[in-house]
Amino acid sequence: MGIILWPLKFILSLTSAILSLCGRLITIVLGLALCAAGLILCLTLIGIWLGIPLAILGLIVMVRGVLG
């Protein structure tokens, strides 16, 4: 079961590390930039496989920055 949840734990620990290093406002701005980059990649059909996870990661970083 631990191997299945490993990617989720990795993403949450990555966002925690970003939050602790940067601070809340910079983390929210970084999450917004990741969302924007993901959405721009989604506009090109070739980059959609990278754009969707990047936008989701940006959303997670923004939520983590707001809620702390």
N, C-alpha and C positions, 0 to 999 in steps of 0.2 A: 504494500500500500504506500510505503514511503517513496518508492520510485515513481509512482504515478503523480504524487503531489509535489515532487521535486521542482518542476518548473514554476508552479505557483509560489512556493516558498522562496525560490530564487528571485522572482520578480518583486515580491514584497520586501525581501531583504535589500535588494538593489534600490528600491524607492526609499527605504529607510536610510540607507547610506547617503543617498543624494540629499535627502531632507536634513540629515544631521550635518552634512558638509556645507550646504548652501544657505539654509535658512528658508523661512516660509515663502516670502515674496519671490525670491529668485527661483524657488522650486515650482511655484505656480506659473511663473513666466516660462520656465524650461518645459513644463508640461504642456503649456499652450503652444510653444514652438514645436514640440514633438507631434502634437495633434495636427498642427498646420502642415508640417512636413509629410505626415502620413496621408492627409487628405489630398495634398498635391500629388503624391505618388499614386493615389487611387484614381486620379483623373487620367493618368496614363495607364492603359490597360495592362501593359507589361509589368508595371511596378505595383500592381494591386496586391500581389502576394507579400510584399514587404510593407505596403502602405497600411493595410488593415491592422496588423500587429503593432506597428509603430503608433498608429492613432490610439489604439487601446492602451498601450504603454503610457502615452501622453496623458490619457484620461485618468489612468491609475495614479500617475505622479501628481496631477492636479488635485484629485480627490484627497490624496494623502497629504498634500501641502495645505489644503483647506482644513481638513479635519485633524491634522496633526498626528 
